[in-house]
Amino acid sequence: MKEQSIQSQIIKYLNSIGAYVVKVTLANRSGVPDILCCIDGRFVAIEVKAKRAATALQKVNLERIQRAGGVGAVAYRLEDVQDLVRNIRGKNG
Protein backbone atom coordinates (compact mmCIF):
# COMPACT_ATOMS: atom_id res chain seq x y z
CA MET A 1 0.00 0.00 0.00
CA LYS A 2 1.26 3.49 -0.82
CA GLU A 3 2.10 5.95 1.93
CA GLN A 4 -0.58 8.38 0.72
CA SER A 5 -3.25 5.66 1.00
CA ILE A 6 -2.15 4.83 4.53
CA GLN A 7 -2.25 8.52 5.47
CA SER A 8 -5.79 8.84 4.07
CA GLN A 9 -6.97 5.84 6.11
CA ILE A 10 -5.38 7.24 9.26
CA ILE A 11 -6.86 10.71 8.77
CA LYS A 12 -10.33 9.27 8.13
CA TYR A 13 -10.08 7.15 11.27
CA LEU A 14 -8.81 10.03 13.43
CA ASN A 15 -11.64 12.27 12.20
CA SER A 16 -14.15 9.50 12.95
CA ILE A 17 -13.09 9.39 16.62
CA GLY A 18 -13.37 13.15 17.01
CA ALA A 19 -9.68 14.04 16.89
CA TYR A 20 -8.50 17.39 15.58
CA VAL A 21 -6.32 16.44 12.58
CA VAL A 22 -3.93 18.33 10.31
CA LYS A 23 -2.07 16.75 7.40
CA VAL A 24 1.23 18.58 7.08
CA THR A 25 2.04 19.29 3.44
CA LEU A 26 4.59 22.06 3.89
CA ALA A 27 6.41 23.13 7.01
CA ASN A 28 9.01 25.76 7.75
CA ARG A 29 11.40 23.06 8.97
CA SER A 30 12.49 19.65 7.76
CA GLY A 31 11.46 16.41 9.43
CA VAL A 32 8.04 17.56 10.69
CA PRO A 33 5.74 14.51 11.05
CA ASP A 34 3.09 13.89 8.38
CA ILE A 35 0.06 14.14 10.67
CA LEU A 36 -0.43 16.40 13.69
CA CYS A 37 -3.49 15.91 15.84
CA CYS A 38 -5.07 16.29 19.24
CA ILE A 39 -6.69 13.20 20.79
CA ASP A 40 -8.48 13.60 24.10
CA GLY A 41 -6.35 16.62 24.95
CA ARG A 42 -3.04 15.00 23.97
CA PHE A 43 -0.82 16.40 21.22
CA VAL A 44 0.03 13.55 18.84
CA ALA A 45 2.43 13.56 15.89
CA ILE A 46 2.49 10.67 13.44
CA GLU A 47 5.13 9.95 10.81
CA VAL A 48 3.59 7.64 8.20
CA LYS A 49 5.79 5.17 6.35
CA ALA A 50 4.86 2.55 3.78
CA LYS A 51 8.02 0.46 3.98
CA ARG A 52 11.07 2.52 4.87
CA ALA A 53 12.11 3.51 8.34
CA ALA A 54 11.85 7.07 9.56
CA THR A 55 14.91 9.19 8.78
CA ALA A 56 17.26 10.29 11.52
CA LEU A 57 15.81 13.82 11.36
CA GLN A 58 12.23 12.51 11.59
CA LYS A 59 13.20 10.43 14.63
CA VAL A 60 14.78 13.46 16.26
CA ASN A 61 11.59 15.46 15.76
CA LEU A 62 9.44 12.67 17.23
CA GLU A 63 11.78 12.48 20.23
CA ARG A 64 11.56 16.26 20.73
CA ILE A 65 7.76 16.02 20.71
CA GLN A 66 7.90 13.27 23.34
CA ARG A 67 10.29 15.27 25.52
CA ALA A 68 7.86 18.19 25.33
CA GLY A 69 5.05 15.98 26.68
CA GLY A 70 3.39 14.98 23.42
CA VAL A 71 3.11 11.62 21.72
CA GLY A 72 5.30 10.94 18.70
CA ALA A 73 5.03 7.73 16.68
CA VAL A 74 5.79 6.09 13.36
CA ALA A 75 2.87 4.28 11.72
CA TYR A 76 3.17 1.72 8.95
CA ARG A 77 -0.54 0.88 8.87
CA LEU A 78 -3.88 2.06 10.24
CA GLU A 79 -3.76 -0.55 13.00
CA ASP A 80 -0.64 1.10 14.44
CA VAL A 81 -2.63 4.30 15.01
CA GLN A 82 -5.64 2.41 16.39
CA ASP A 83 -3.30 0.78 18.93
CA LEU A 84 -1.80 4.19 19.74
CA VAL A 85 -5.27 5.67 20.36
CA ARG A 86 -6.22 2.75 22.63
CA ASN A 87 -3.00 3.34 24.57
CA ILE A 88 -3.67 7.09 24.89
CA ARG A 89 -7.23 6.54 25.99
CA GLY A 90 -6.19 3.86 28.46
CA LYS A 91 -3.74 6.26 30.10
CA ASN A 92 -6.25 9.13 30.18
CA GLY A 93 -9.03 7.10 31.75
Backbone torsions as a table, in degrees:
resi	resn	phi	psi	omega
1	MET	NA	141.1	-179.8
2	LYS	-75.9	151.1	-179.6
3	GLU	-55.4	-41.3	-179.3
4	GLN	-62.5	-38.2	178.6
5	SER	-66.6	-40.7	178.6
6	ILE	-64.5	-43.1	178.0
7	GLN	-59.5	-44.0	-179.8
8	SER	-61.1	-43.0	178.2
9	GLN	-62.0	-44.1	-178.4
10	ILE	-64.4	-45.9	179.8
11	ILE	-62.2	-43.2	178.3
12	LYS	-60.6	-44.9	179.2
13	TYR	-62.9	-48.4	-178.8
14	LEU	-60.2	-41.7	176.2
15	ASN	-62.1	-38.5	-177.3
16	SER	-66.7	-23.9	179.0
17	ILE	-96.9	6.1	176.0
18	GLY	87.6	14.4	178.3
19	ALA	-75.2	152.1	169.6
20	TYR	-86.8	124.7	-171.7
21	VAL	-129.8	135.6	173.8
22	VAL	-129.7	127.7	173.2
23	LYS	-92.0	117.6	-178.0
24	VAL	-81.2	119.8	178.2
25	THR	-108.3	-26.8	178.7
26	LEU	-151.5	129.9	179.6
27	ALA	-129.5	161.6	-179.0
28	ASN	-85.2	9.2	176.3
29	ARG	-147.5	154.3	-179.5
30	SER	-81.2	152.0	174.1
31	GLY	84.3	5.8	178.4
32	VAL	-66.8	134.8	-179.3
33	PRO	-58.7	156.3	-176.4
34	ASP	-65.7	-38.0	-175.3
35	ILE	-127.5	128.9	174.1
36	LEU	-115.8	133.9	-178.8
37	CYS	-152.7	169.6	175.2
38	CYS	-124.9	121.9	-178.9
39	ILE	-122.4	115.6	178.8
40	ASP	50.8	41.7	177.5
41	GLY	83.1	2.8	179.8
42	ARG	-104.7	133.3	174.1
43	PHE	-77.5	126.7	-177.1
44	VAL	-129.9	132.8	177.3
45	ALA	-121.9	131.2	-176.2
46	ILE	-125.9	124.4	173.1
47	GLU	-97.7	119.7	-176.8
48	VAL	-98.1	130.7	179.0
49	LYS	-131.4	140.4	176.6
50	ALA	-85.3	-46.2	-177.4
51	LYS	-140.1	-43.4	-175.3
52	ARG	-70.4	165.2	173.8
53	ALA	-85.7	161.1	174.9
54	ALA	-64.0	147.9	178.1
55	THR	-72.8	166.5	178.0
56	ALA	-58.4	-42.5	-179.9
57	LEU	-65.6	-40.5	177.7
58	GLN	-63.5	-40.3	177.7
59	LYS	-64.0	-40.6	177.9
60	VAL	-60.6	-44.2	179.3
61	ASN	-63.6	-41.6	178.0
62	LEU	-63.7	-38.9	177.5
63	GLU	-65.7	-39.0	178.1
64	ARG	-63.5	-40.2	178.1
65	ILE	-62.9	-43.3	179.5
66	GLN	-65.0	-41.6	178.3
67	ARG	-63.2	-29.0	-179.9
68	ALA	-83.7	0.3	177.0
69	GLY	101.7	-0.6	178.0
70	GLY	-90.6	-174.0	177.3
71	VAL	-115.0	126.1	178.4
72	GLY	-124.5	130.9	-176.4
73	ALA	-149.0	156.7	172.0
74	VAL	-104.2	133.7	178.9
75	ALA	-122.1	131.6	177.2
76	TYR	-104.3	-12.1	-179.4
77	ARG	-159.8	163.4	-179.7
78	LEU	-55.2	-40.0	-177.3
79	GLU	-60.1	-30.1	176.6
80	ASP	-61.7	-40.5	-179.7
81	VAL	-74.4	-37.8	176.6
82	GLN	-60.9	-41.0	176.1
83	ASP	-63.9	-41.7	178.9
84	LEU	-60.6	-44.6	179.7
85	VAL	-63.8	-42.9	177.5
86	ARG	-60.1	-40.0	178.9
87	ASN	-65.3	-44.6	178.8
88	ILE	-62.5	-46.5	-177.7
89	ARG	-68.8	-31.7	177.1
90	GLY	-66.8	-36.9	-179.5
91	LYS	-77.0	-25.9	-177.8
92	ASN	-95.8	5.6	178.2
93	GLY	93.7	NA	NA
